């Protein structure tokens, strides 16, 4: 397992970049999971993440 | 990041490692977290489970940089310091300043800042190359 962190202020594109990396990993037939702070929760509630069966865990307060 | 929050994050990392063991675990922390805190969390988790760490990537929102630099300079410095890769994001939305002007401001704290725009597939691909498995032939 490789741990990859994407930091930055809200709206800087963290979710967009992580989703691009999840897509890239899937294209290489590699599995992914995501830990996201609770305020970014809704961004990962979409069909693309569901279809790839990517586990998403939410970090309360962080 | 407080101690209890860091512990919660470590617990989540260990939980995912044990339950799914994915090849990649992506972490999107809150906007207030700095890179040193993430390095500390990664080191804490290493005591119990094995994983590789990095890249730790920091995105600097280019359009809002002047405001953020005025209001949250220490936060930005903390996020770019020690990061494996730093990119100015949303550069396609820049109006009042150029990427080079922002780079000049950040140069005392960080050399080598990439540009990232979702509308520029080359810049996105370049960011992805920071992940060793993505750049392997």
Backbone of each chain as ProteinMPNN parsed JSONL, in Angstrom:
{"seq_chain_A": "XXXXXXXXXXXXXXXXXXXXXXXXXXXXXXXXXXXXXXXXXXXXXXXXXXXXXXXXXXXXXX", "coords_chain_A": {"N_chain_A": [[0.846, -1.195, 0.0], [0.532, 2.158, -0.879], [0.779, 5.326, 0.477], [-0.689, 8.326, -0.269], [-0.817, 11.761, -0.045], [-2.793, 14.676, -0.446], [-2.618, 17.995, -0.054], [-3.94, 21.285, 0.698], [-5.735, 24.41, 0.361], [-9.316, 24.766, 0.735], [-11.071, 24.114, -2.213], [-8.916, 24.132, -3.868], [-8.444, 22.091, -5.573], [-7.958, 19.536, -4.687], [-9.648, 17.24, -4.483], [-10.262, 16.825, -7.174], [-7.738, 16.184, -8.225], [-7.146, 13.862, -6.757], [-9.201, 12.169, -7.622], [-8.457, 11.945, -10.286], [-6.125, 10.496, -9.958], [-7.141, 8.163, -8.868], [-8.572, 7.238, -11.056], [-6.442, 6.831, -12.837], [-5.048, 4.833, -11.482], [-6.978, 2.809, -11.567], [-7.052, 2.364, -14.294], [-4.662, 1.116, -14.594], [-5.215, -1.189, -13.412], [-5.073, -1.237, -10.659], [-5.82, -1.098, -7.185], [-7.642, 1.26, -5.115], [-8.135, 3.367, -2.216], [-9.758, 5.844, -0.196], [-9.252, 8.431, 2.162], [-10.971, 11.026, 3.54], [-11.424, 14.322, 4.782], [-14.229, 15.316, 6.762], [-15.643, 17.498, 5.687], [-15.266, 17.32, 3.025], [-16.759, 15.284, 2.176], [-19.087, 14.933, 0.495], [-18.097, 15.224, -2.051], [-17.104, 12.827, -2.874], [-19.177, 11.182, -3.161], [-20.225, 9.803, -5.617], [-21.098, 8.298, -8.798], [-18.911, 7.344, -10.196], [-16.955, 6.733, -8.268], [-18.379, 4.824, -6.859], [-18.779, 2.867, -8.845], [-16.199, 1.952, -9.253], [-15.837, 0.761, -6.911], [-14.447, 1.917, -4.76], [-13.276, 2.145, -1.548], [-14.308, 4.601, 0.747], [-13.39, 6.481, 3.434], [-14.316, 8.572, 6.146], [-12.909, 11.29, 7.816], [-13.549, 12.579, 10.803], [-13.653, 15.916, 11.666], [-11.183, 16.475, 10.628]], "CA_chain_A": [[0.0, 0.0, 0.0], [1.243, 3.432, -0.929], [-0.025, 6.392, 1.044], [-0.483, 9.566, -1.024], [-1.601, 12.844, 0.555], [-2.924, 15.905, -1.237], [-2.974, 19.094, 0.834], [-4.228, 22.569, 0.059], [-6.94, 25.025, 0.902], [-10.563, 24.312, 0.133], [-11.271, 24.615, -3.566], [-7.655, 24.184, -4.623], [-8.399, 21.015, -6.559], [-7.499, 18.28, -4.083], [-10.527, 16.132, -4.882], [-10.088, 16.607, -8.619], [-6.472, 15.482, -8.443], [-7.251, 12.5, -6.217], [-10.036, 11.382, -8.532], [-7.64, 11.645, -11.475], [-5.193, 9.43, -9.587], [-7.94, 6.935, -8.74], [-8.826, 6.788, -12.437], [-5.174, 6.326, -13.384], [-4.791, 3.548, -10.824], [-7.932, 1.827, -12.099], [-6.62, 2.043, -15.659], [-3.518, 0.213, -14.451], [-5.743, -2.34, -12.687], [-4.601, -1.156, -9.271], [-6.921, -0.713, -6.294], [-7.48, 2.502, -4.355], [-9.055, 3.747, -1.158], [-9.648, 7.28, 0.074], [-9.641, 9.019, 3.441], [-11.226, 12.448, 3.29], [-12.005, 15.027, 5.924], [-15.68, 15.245, 6.663], [-16.225, 18.571, 4.876], [-15.141, 16.962, 1.616], [-17.474, 14.011, 2.053], [-20.022, 14.853, -0.633], [-17.37, 15.191, -3.327], [-16.791, 11.448, -3.253], [-20.414, 10.416, -3.289], [-20.662, 9.821, -7.013], [-21.179, 6.994, -9.458], [-17.577, 6.911, -10.611], [-16.327, 6.102, -7.111], [-19.164, 3.616, -6.579], [-18.53, 1.87, -9.887], [-14.868, 1.371, -9.06], [-15.846, 0.136, -5.58], [-13.361, 2.507, -3.975], [-13.695, 2.439, -0.171], [-14.061, 5.979, 1.18], [-13.563, 6.662, 4.879], [-14.381, 9.986, 6.471], [-12.196, 11.678, 9.032], [-14.316, 13.626, 11.481], [-12.9, 17.041, 12.213], [-9.858, 16.673, 10.07]], "C_chain_A": [[0.88, 1.242, 0.0], [0.296, 4.524, -0.453], [0.32, 7.709, 0.327], [-1.394, 10.642, -0.452], [-1.642, 14.048, -0.383], [-3.455, 16.998, -0.317], [-3.278, 20.351, 0.03], [-5.506, 23.141, 0.638], [-8.167, 24.509, 0.16], [-10.719, 24.938, -1.254], [-10.018, 24.642, -4.407], [-7.522, 23.042, -5.624], [-7.95, 19.676, -6.011], [-8.336, 17.096, -4.56], [-10.357, 15.804, -6.355], [-8.812, 15.816, -8.895], [-6.558, 14.045, -7.923], [-8.107, 11.627, -7.135], [-9.273, 11.026, -9.806], [-6.666, 10.507, -11.172], [-5.927, 8.102, -9.406], [-8.229, 6.36, -10.126], [-7.577, 6.168, -13.051], [-4.858, 4.953, -12.786], [-5.703, 2.468, -11.397], [-7.53, 1.399, -13.509], [-5.433, 1.081, -15.654], [-3.899, -1.042, -13.664], [-5.209, -2.402, -11.252], [-5.724, -0.592, -8.398], [-6.587, 0.539, -5.495], [-8.471, 2.55, -3.206], [-8.792, 5.214, -0.844], [-10.029, 7.555, 1.517], [-9.801, 10.512, 3.207], [-11.802, 13.077, 4.551], [-13.499, 15.2, 5.684], [-16.286, 16.329, 5.758], [-16.121, 18.273, 3.379], [-15.929, 15.715, 1.251], [-18.299, 13.909, 0.765], [-19.316, 14.714, -1.974], [-17.094, 13.775, -3.807], [-18.032, 10.571, -3.372], [-20.904, 10.5, -4.727], [-20.514, 8.435, -7.648], [-19.801, 6.443, -9.81], [-16.855, 6.176, -9.475], [-17.051, 4.794, -6.762], [-18.84, 2.505, -7.574], [-17.181, 1.173, -9.689], [-14.752, 0.66, -7.71], [-14.657, 0.604, -4.73], [-13.868, 2.774, -2.559], [-13.343, 3.886, 0.188], [-14.37, 6.078, 2.671], [-13.505, 8.154, 5.192], [-13.725, 10.262, 7.815], [-12.939, 12.833, 9.679], [-13.386, 14.687, 12.043], [-11.572, 17.303, 11.538], [-9.739, 16.625, 8.619]], "O_chain_A": [[1.834, 1.357, 0.77], [-0.839, 4.631, -0.918], [1.472, 8.141, 0.322], [-2.609, 10.456, -0.381], [-0.649, 14.386, -1.027], [-4.596, 16.938, 0.142], [-2.927, 20.467, -1.144], [-6.263, 22.448, 1.318], [-8.06, 23.897, -0.902], [-10.52, 26.14, -1.433], [-10.043, 25.12, -5.541], [-6.593, 23.026, -6.432], [-7.598, 18.776, -6.775], [-7.797, 16.075, -4.989], [-10.313, 14.634, -6.735], [-8.812, 14.889, -9.704], [-6.091, 13.117, -8.584], [-7.766, 10.472, -7.392], [-9.429, 9.928, -10.339], [-6.412, 9.656, -12.025], [-5.4, 7.043, -9.748], [-8.142, 5.151, -10.34], [-7.64, 5.123, -13.699], [-4.454, 4.032, -13.495], [-5.263, 1.353, -11.676], [-7.649, 0.229, -13.874], [-5.234, 0.324, -16.604], [-3.044, -1.848, -13.296], [-4.935, -3.476, -10.717], [-6.479, 0.281, -8.826], [-5.423, 0.842, -5.233], [-9.499, 1.874, -3.216], [-7.74, 5.756, -1.182], [-10.994, 6.995, 2.037], [-8.882, 11.18, 2.734], [-12.564, 12.45, 5.287], [-13.962, 15.226, 4.544], [-17.323, 16.105, 5.133], [-16.804, 18.897, 2.567], [-15.784, 15.166, 0.159], [-18.214, 12.918, 0.04], [-19.87, 14.154, -2.92], [-16.877, 13.544, -4.997], [-17.941, 9.374, -3.647], [-21.883, 11.188, -5.018], [-19.884, 7.536, -7.09], [-19.558, 5.239, -9.733], [-16.229, 5.139, -9.69], [-16.421, 3.794, -6.418], [-18.651, 1.35, -7.192], [-17.043, -0.027, -9.925], [-13.732, 0.045, -7.398], [-13.97, -0.189, -4.085], [-14.802, 3.557, -2.385], [-12.22, 4.335, -0.04], [-15.486, 5.789, 3.104], [-12.741, 8.901, 4.579], [-13.955, 9.565, 8.803], [-12.951, 13.944, 9.149], [-12.457, 14.391, 12.794], [-10.902, 18.283, 11.865], [-8.642, 16.785, 8.084]]}, "seq_chain_B": "XXXXXXXXXXXXXXXXXXXXXXXXXXXXXXXXXXXXXXXXXXXXXXXXXXXXXXXXXXXXXXXXXXXXXXXXXXXXXXXXXXXXXXXXXXXXXXXXXXXXXXXXXXXXXXXXXXXXXXXXXXXXXXXXXXXXXXXXX", "coords_chain_B": {"N_chain_B": [[-3.295, 20.033, 13.378], [-4.781, 18.206, 15.86], [-3.817, 16.049, 18.622], [-5.649, 13.952, 19.091], [-7.012, 13.887, 16.692], [-4.978, 13.229, 14.911], [-4.447, 10.673, 15.843], [-6.89, 9.465, 15.212], [-6.731, 9.525, 12.428], [-4.515, 7.895, 11.973], [-5.568, 5.514, 12.943], [-7.577, 5.077, 11.036], [-6.028, 4.691, 8.73], [-4.713, 2.308, 9.411], [-6.915, 0.655, 9.678], [-7.936, 0.559, 7.043], [-5.769, -0.562, 5.737], [-5.74, -3.099, 6.894], [-8.295, -4.07, 6.28], [-8.784, -3.737, 3.509], [-6.373, -3.384, 2.158], [-5.423, -1.722, -0.114], [-3.75, -0.879, -3.215], [-3.202, 1.802, -3.43], [-3.616, 4.403, -1.11], [-5.337, 7.229, -0.805], [-5.204, 10.374, 0.721], [-7.105, 13.057, 1.777], [-6.74, 15.708, 3.569], [-8.078, 18.164, 5.915], [-8.193, 21.695, 5.112], [-6.541, 22.973, 6.876], [-4.384, 21.506, 7.62], [-0.9, 20.885, 7.817], [2.13, 19.911, 6.061], [4.126, 18.721, 7.666], [2.658, 17.644, 9.758], [1.292, 15.605, 8.467], [3.43, 14.004, 7.771], [4.196, 13.212, 10.31], [1.954, 11.715, 11.127], [2.033, 9.657, 9.247], [4.393, 8.427, 10.03], [3.683, 7.556, 12.59], [1.744, 5.581, 12.062], [3.305, 3.688, 10.863], [4.409, 2.174, 12.801], [2.839, 0.018, 13.341], [1.698, -1.089, 10.99], [2.73, -1.907, 7.625], [3.611, 0.239, 4.996], [4.154, 2.232, 2.055], [5.219, 5.615, 1.839], [4.204, 8.569, 0.325], [3.936, 10.196, -2.889], [3.791, 13.274, -0.965], [1.676, 15.708, -1.669], [1.189, 19.125, -2.382], [-1.243, 21.502, -3.147], [-1.429, 24.74, -4.382], [-3.68, 27.218, -4.494], [-3.966, 29.035, -7.258], [-5.558, 31.295, -8.324], [-6.592, 32.462, -5.974], [-4.365, 33.123, -4.61], [-3.082, 35.708, -3.887], [-4.82, 36.764, -1.895], [-4.875, 34.619, -0.053], [-2.207, 34.458, 0.634], [-1.857, 36.82, 1.959], [-3.561, 36.464, 4.113], [-3.147, 33.891, 5.214], [-0.425, 33.147, 5.392], [1.484, 31.626, 6.901], [0.271, 29.147, 7.0], [0.283, 28.366, 4.292], [3.044, 28.26, 3.854], [3.661, 26.221, 5.636], [2.378, 24.123, 4.395], [3.662, 23.84, 1.926], [6.251, 23.397, 2.645], [8.475, 20.773, 2.896], [6.922, 19.151, 1.316], [6.596, 16.634, -1.215], [5.9, 17.248, -3.772], [4.809, 20.218, -5.292], [2.23, 22.191, -6.583], [0.923, 24.867, -8.505], [-2.411, 25.358, -8.627], [-5.369, 25.424, -10.705], [-4.556, 27.217, -12.643], [-5.526, 28.125, -15.02], [-7.473, 29.877, -14.336], [-6.32, 32.189, -13.541], [-6.079, 35.691, -13.163], [-5.21, 38.203, -12.125], [-2.523, 37.984, -11.585], [0.598, 36.425, -12.539], [1.688, 33.0, -13.035], [4.439, 32.965, -12.682], [4.955, 35.162, -11.078], [3.804, 34.337, -8.674], [5.355, 32.114, -8.156], [7.787, 33.416, -7.697], [7.274, 34.696, -5.277], [7.038, 32.496, -3.619], [9.469, 31.285, -3.822], [11.588, 31.608, -1.851], [10.844, 29.71, -0.027], [10.321, 27.403, -1.346], [11.53, 25.655, -4.09], [10.981, 24.707, -7.488], [8.112, 24.472, -8.499], [5.259, 23.153, -9.843], [2.803, 23.578, -12.495], [-0.727, 23.325, -12.566], [-3.59, 22.501, -14.252], [-6.868, 21.51, -14.757], [-7.783, 21.61, -17.248], [-5.685, 21.247, -18.843], [-4.298, 18.606, -20.028], [-1.695, 17.718, -20.146], [-0.413, 18.939, -17.964], [-1.716, 17.731, -15.863], [-1.025, 15.076, -16.281], [1.669, 15.289, -15.82], [1.707, 15.823, -13.081], [0.749, 13.39, -12.153], [2.89, 11.804, -12.644], [4.471, 11.982, -10.472], [3.923, 9.896, -8.866], [5.388, 6.889, -8.312], [4.501, 4.352, -9.363], [2.9, 5.148, -11.433], [4.532, 6.237, -13.284], [6.157, 4.285, -14.124], [7.452, 2.263, -16.796]], "CA_chain_B": [[-3.98, 18.776, 13.661], [-4.605, 17.847, 17.252], [-3.333, 14.697, 18.892], [-6.726, 12.962, 18.916], [-7.303, 13.811, 15.266], [-3.881, 12.464, 14.314], [-4.675, 9.282, 16.227], [-8.017, 8.979, 14.411], [-6.253, 9.31, 11.061], [-3.665, 6.697, 12.011], [-6.468, 4.361, 13.094], [-8.228, 4.843, 9.743], [-5.017, 4.121, 7.83], [-4.506, 0.912, 9.793], [-8.156, -0.07, 9.387], [-8.017, 0.312, 5.593], [-4.696, -1.505, 5.404], [-6.107, -4.452, 7.321], [-9.555, -4.542, 5.689], [-8.769, -3.715, 2.045], [-4.992, -3.359, 1.666], [-5.389, -1.263, -1.51], [-2.408, -0.497, -3.671], [-3.047, 3.222, -3.13], [-4.533, 5.05, -0.164], [-5.268, 8.673, -0.98], [-5.692, 11.116, 1.882], [-7.418, 14.468, 1.569], [-6.984, 16.281, 4.893], [-8.714, 19.475, 5.889], [-7.304, 22.726, 4.569], [-5.686, 23.535, 7.917], [-3.308, 20.565, 7.934], [0.372, 21.158, 7.15], [2.82, 18.692, 5.615], [4.83, 18.083, 8.779], [1.67, 16.86, 10.507], [1.04, 14.379, 7.7], [4.619, 13.161, 7.927], [4.145, 12.641, 11.666], [0.911, 10.688, 11.12], [2.541, 8.51, 8.472], [5.401, 7.749, 10.856], [2.985, 6.881, 13.689], [1.105, 4.368, 11.561], [4.341, 2.733, 10.477], [4.803, 1.319, 13.933], [1.971, -1.17, 13.402], [1.466, -1.694, 9.667], [3.742, -1.502, 6.658], [3.171, 0.879, 3.757], [5.07, 3.236, 1.522], [4.689, 6.963, 2.018], [4.523, 9.591, -0.658], [4.293, 11.585, -2.62], [2.942, 14.227, -0.261], [1.477, 16.739, -2.684], [0.482, 20.331, -1.943], [-1.774, 22.367, -4.198], [-1.587, 26.153, -4.025], [-4.739, 27.739, -5.367], [-3.366, 30.21, -7.904], [-6.392, 32.501, -8.403], [-6.807, 33.077, -4.665], [-3.091, 33.215, -3.907], [-2.794, 36.991, -3.214], [-5.62, 36.853, -0.667], [-4.449, 33.602, 0.903], [-0.852, 34.786, 1.105], [-2.021, 37.902, 2.923], [-4.328, 36.021, 5.284], [-2.729, 32.602, 5.776], [0.932, 32.908, 4.897], [2.149, 30.535, 7.623], [-0.359, 27.895, 6.584], [0.803, 28.003, 2.969], [4.451, 27.867, 4.025], [3.648, 24.906, 6.285], [1.915, 23.09, 3.462], [4.62, 23.588, 0.836], [7.517, 22.952, 3.226], [8.582, 19.33, 3.079], [6.101, 18.395, 0.359], [7.356, 16.006, -2.301], [5.539, 17.955, -5.005], [3.948, 21.394, -5.1], [1.736, 22.707, -7.863], [-0.068, 25.941, -8.549], [-3.583, 24.771, -9.27], [-6.358, 26.286, -11.366], [-3.816, 28.309, -13.294], [-6.347, 28.636, -16.126], [-8.383, 30.899, -13.785], [-5.526, 33.334, -13.087], [-6.387, 36.947, -13.848], [-4.495, 39.377, -11.631], [-1.086, 37.762, -11.464], [1.061, 35.327, -13.386], [2.303, 31.915, -12.256], [5.828, 33.288, -12.343], [4.926, 36.086, -9.929], [3.534, 33.526, -7.475], [6.576, 31.314, -7.907], [8.808, 34.293, -7.118], [6.926, 34.91, -3.864], [7.236, 31.244, -2.875], [10.821, 30.743, -4.053], [12.402, 31.457, -0.622], [10.367, 28.568, 0.756], [10.165, 26.215, -2.18], [11.892, 25.687, -5.505], [10.367, 23.635, -8.252], [6.655, 24.437, -8.357], [4.606, 22.832, -11.115], [1.517, 24.207, -12.792], [-1.758, 22.306, -12.734], [-4.924, 22.916, -14.682], [-7.595, 20.324, -15.212], [-8.037, 21.773, -18.679], [-4.426, 20.968, -19.529], [-4.03, 17.202, -19.688], [-0.255, 17.529, -19.952], [-0.04, 19.332, -16.597], [-2.264, 16.692, -14.985], [-0.189, 13.892, -16.468], [2.953, 15.56, -15.168], [1.496, 15.631, -11.642], [0.604, 11.961, -11.885], [4.202, 11.16, -12.744], [5.097, 11.994, -9.142], [3.649, 8.593, -8.248], [6.303, 5.967, -9.001], [3.801, 3.304, -10.132], [2.283, 5.745, -12.619], [5.567, 6.638, -14.227], [6.906, 3.09, -14.551], [7.121, 1.91, -18.189]], "C_chain_B": [[-3.703, 18.373, 15.101], [-4.204, 16.39, 17.406], [-4.42, 13.649, 18.64], [-7.08, 12.792, 17.445], [-6.227, 13.001, 14.537], [-4.055, 10.98, 14.62], [-5.819, 8.677, 15.42], [-7.576, 8.669, 12.989], [-5.373, 8.063, 10.989], [-4.541, 5.449, 12.103], [-7.165, 4.029, 11.772], [-7.259, 4.207, 8.747], [-4.832, 2.632, 8.133], [-5.739, 0.061, 9.462], [-8.246, -0.413, 7.902], [-6.938, -0.676, 5.161], [-5.127, -2.938, 5.727], [-7.351, -4.981, 6.612], [-9.493, -4.642, 4.164], [-7.361, -3.872, 1.45], [-4.925, -2.914, 0.198], [-3.951, -0.938, -1.931], [-2.13, 0.987, -3.414], [-4.073, 3.648, -2.096], [-4.324, 6.557, -0.283], [-5.884, 9.368, 0.234], [-5.898, 12.576, 1.507], [-7.731, 15.083, 2.928], [-7.709, 17.612, 4.783], [-7.695, 20.52, 5.453], [-6.337, 23.283, 5.612], [-4.479, 22.658, 8.251], [-2.047, 20.911, 7.143], [1.14, 19.845, 6.935], [3.536, 17.976, 6.755], [3.883, 17.2, 9.596], [1.369, 15.548, 9.786], [2.228, 13.428, 7.79], [4.612, 12.476, 9.286], [3.123, 11.505, 11.74], [1.405, 9.444, 10.399], [3.559, 7.721, 9.289], [4.744, 6.982, 12.001], [2.377, 5.556, 13.235], [2.093, 3.282, 11.228], [4.738, 1.783, 11.601], [4.044, -0.003, 13.904], [1.734, -1.856, 12.068], [2.489, -1.136, 8.675], [3.075, -0.874, 5.437], [4.252, 1.849, 3.311], [4.415, 4.604, 1.636], [5.151, 7.864, 0.879], [4.131, 9.212, -2.073], [3.271, 12.309, -1.742], [2.858, 15.452, -1.17], [0.741, 17.929, -2.073], [0.031, 21.125, -3.16], [-1.931, 23.781, -3.646], [-2.562, 26.762, -5.023], [-4.286, 29.067, -5.983], [-4.291, 31.431, -7.933], [-6.566, 33.216, -7.064], [-5.497, 33.319, -3.917], [-2.853, 34.57, -3.229], [-3.539, 37.139, -1.892], [-5.105, 35.871, 0.381], [-3.068, 33.912, 1.468], [-0.92, 35.899, 2.151], [-2.638, 37.403, 4.227], [-3.75, 34.795, 5.984], [-1.325, 32.205, 5.31], [1.593, 31.711, 5.58], [1.569, 29.171, 7.256], [0.197, 27.441, 5.23], [2.256, 27.549, 3.075], [4.527, 26.472, 4.646], [3.223, 23.792, 5.351], [2.936, 22.805, 2.36], [5.957, 23.076, 1.374], [7.493, 21.443, 3.44], [7.737, 18.501, 2.138], [6.99, 17.804, -0.73], [7.09, 16.7, -3.631], [4.605, 19.1, -4.655], [3.511, 21.871, -6.471], [0.816, 23.894, -7.629], [-1.26, 25.389, -9.296], [-4.505, 25.848, -9.827], [-5.691, 27.48, -12.056], [-4.586, 28.884, -14.486], [-7.29, 29.742, -15.66], [-7.63, 32.16, -13.335], [-5.88, 34.581, -13.882], [-5.451, 38.071, -13.434], [-2.995, 39.195, -11.505], [-0.692, 36.578, -12.338], [1.625, 34.217, -12.505], [3.723, 32.263, -11.82], [5.907, 34.246, -11.158], [4.697, 35.313, -8.637], [4.76, 32.684, -7.133], [7.653, 32.164, -7.249], [8.551, 34.548, -5.639], [7.284, 33.669, -3.038], [8.665, 30.719, -2.944], [11.668, 30.642, -2.777], [12.03, 30.212, 0.184], [10.353, 27.279, -0.042], [10.616, 26.488, -3.615], [11.135, 24.582, -6.221], [8.884, 23.521, -8.012], [6.034, 24.222, -9.737], [3.344, 23.662, -11.306], [0.507, 23.103, -13.03], [-3.072, 22.956, -13.136], [-5.634, 21.69, -15.207], [-7.898, 20.408, -16.708], [-6.782, 21.517, -19.514], [-4.001, 19.548, -19.144], [-2.539, 16.943, -19.478], [0.163, 17.86, -18.514], [-0.546, 18.29, -15.604], [-1.398, 15.441, -15.065], [1.152, 14.071, -15.766], [2.835, 15.39, -13.652], [1.438, 14.147, -11.304], [1.953, 11.249, -11.911], [4.983, 11.224, -11.424], [4.867, 10.677, -8.395], [4.474, 7.542, -8.988], [5.602, 4.928, -9.866], [3.173, 3.85, -11.4], [3.326, 6.089, -13.687], [6.384, 5.451, -14.731], [6.493, 2.717, -15.977], [6.196, 0.698, -18.249]], "O_chain_B": [[-2.553, 18.219, 15.512], [-4.246, 15.607, 16.457], [-4.159, 12.598, 18.055], [-7.408, 11.692, 17.001], [-6.531, 12.193, 13.66], [-3.836, 10.131, 13.755], [-5.742, 7.526, 14.993], [-7.997, 7.669, 12.408], [-5.479, 7.273, 10.051], [-4.288, 4.452, 11.426], [-7.328, 2.859, 11.424], [-7.629, 3.293, 8.009], [-4.8, 1.804, 7.223], [-5.626, -1.085, 9.028], [-8.591, -1.538, 7.54], [-7.181, -1.53, 4.309], [-4.908, -3.861, 4.942], [-7.465, -6.182, 6.364], [-10.093, -5.548, 3.586], [-7.196, -4.431, 0.366], [-4.421, -3.657, -0.645], [-3.068, -0.75, -1.095], [-0.985, 1.387, -3.208], [-5.25, 3.301, -2.19], [-3.277, 7.087, 0.089], [-6.954, 8.985, 0.707], [-4.998, 13.239, 0.993], [-8.865, 14.993, 3.397], [-7.927, 18.122, 3.684], [-6.492, 20.263, 5.428], [-5.401, 23.999, 5.256], [-3.647, 23.035, 9.077], [-2.115, 21.196, 5.947], [0.836, 18.82, 7.544], [3.548, 16.746, 6.799], [4.275, 16.132, 10.066], [1.211, 14.506, 10.421], [2.063, 12.211, 7.875], [4.977, 11.306, 9.404], [3.387, 10.462, 12.338], [1.222, 8.322, 10.873], [3.58, 6.491, 9.244], [5.185, 5.887, 12.349], [2.479, 4.543, 13.926], [1.773, 2.095, 11.298], [5.326, 0.727, 11.368], [4.542, -1.022, 14.383], [1.585, -3.077, 12.019], [3.035, -0.048, 8.861], [2.092, -1.401, 4.915], [5.135, 2.231, 4.079], [3.194, 4.727, 1.539], [6.33, 7.906, 0.529], [4.011, 8.031, -2.4], [2.076, 12.014, -1.764], [3.853, 16.139, -1.401], [-0.223, 17.751, -1.329], [0.809, 21.387, -4.078], [-2.498, 23.981, -2.572], [-2.303, 26.814, -6.225], [-4.233, 30.091, -5.302], [-3.841, 32.525, -7.592], [-6.674, 34.442, -7.026], [-5.506, 33.675, -2.739], [-2.447, 34.58, -2.067], [-2.97, 37.58, -0.894], [-4.92, 36.226, 1.545], [-2.797, 33.656, 2.642], [-0.142, 35.918, 3.104], [-2.28, 37.865, 5.311], [-3.85, 34.671, 7.205], [-1.087, 31.072, 4.893], [2.196, 30.872, 4.91], [2.285, 28.171, 7.208], [0.538, 26.271, 5.052], [2.648, 26.562, 2.452], [5.345, 25.645, 4.242], [3.658, 22.65, 5.497], [3.064, 21.667, 1.909], [6.705, 22.408, 0.661], [6.593, 20.912, 4.091], [7.819, 17.273, 2.152], [8.0, 18.393, -1.117], [7.954, 16.733, -4.508], [3.717, 18.955, -3.815], [4.312, 21.948, -7.402], [0.034, 23.919, -6.678], [-1.147, 24.995, -10.456], [-4.42, 27.02, -9.461], [-6.209, 28.597, -12.044], [-4.322, 30.009, -14.911], [-7.847, 30.467, -16.484], [-8.239, 33.091, -12.809], [-5.973, 34.546, -15.109], [-4.952, 38.811, -14.282], [-2.269, 40.174, -11.333], [-1.545, 35.828, -12.812], [1.999, 34.463, -11.358], [4.153, 31.9, -10.725], [6.817, 34.151, -10.334], [5.325, 35.603, -7.619], [5.145, 32.564, -5.97], [8.353, 31.698, -6.35], [9.486, 34.611, -4.841], [7.767, 33.777, -1.911], [9.029, 29.806, -2.202], [12.409, 29.67, -2.629], [12.827, 29.727, 0.987], [10.372, 26.188, 0.527], [10.148, 27.424, -4.264], [10.699, 23.618, -5.59], [8.435, 22.565, -7.379], [6.252, 25.001, -10.665], [2.887, 24.352, -10.395], [0.828, 22.071, -13.62], [-3.589, 23.839, -12.451], [-5.083, 20.924, -15.998], [-8.226, 19.408, -17.346], [-6.822, 21.567, -20.743], [-3.423, 19.323, -18.081], [-2.164, 16.051, -18.718], [0.983, 17.16, -17.921], [0.124, 18.0, -14.612], [-1.078, 14.826, -14.048], [1.698, 13.129, -15.192], [3.75, 14.874, -13.01], [2.001, 13.702, -10.305], [2.129, 10.213, -11.27], [6.03, 10.592, -11.285], [5.545, 10.388, -7.408], [4.267, 7.332, -10.184], [6.047, 4.647, -10.978], [2.936, 3.1, -12.347], [2.996, 6.211, -14.867], [7.199, 5.588, -15.644], [5.321, 2.838, -16.333], [5.817, 0.264, -19.337]]}, "name": "protein", "num_of_chains": 2, "seq": "XXXXXXXXXXXXXXXXXXXXXXXXXXXXXXXXXXXXXXXXXXXXXXXXXXXXXXXXXXXXXXXXXXXXXXXXXXXXXXXXXXXXXXXXXXXXXXXXXXXXXXXXXXXXXXXXXXXXXXXXXXXXXXXXXXXXXXXXXXXXXXXXXXXXXXXXXXXXXXXXXXXXXXXXXXXXXXXXXXXXXXXXXXXXXXXXXXXXXXX"}
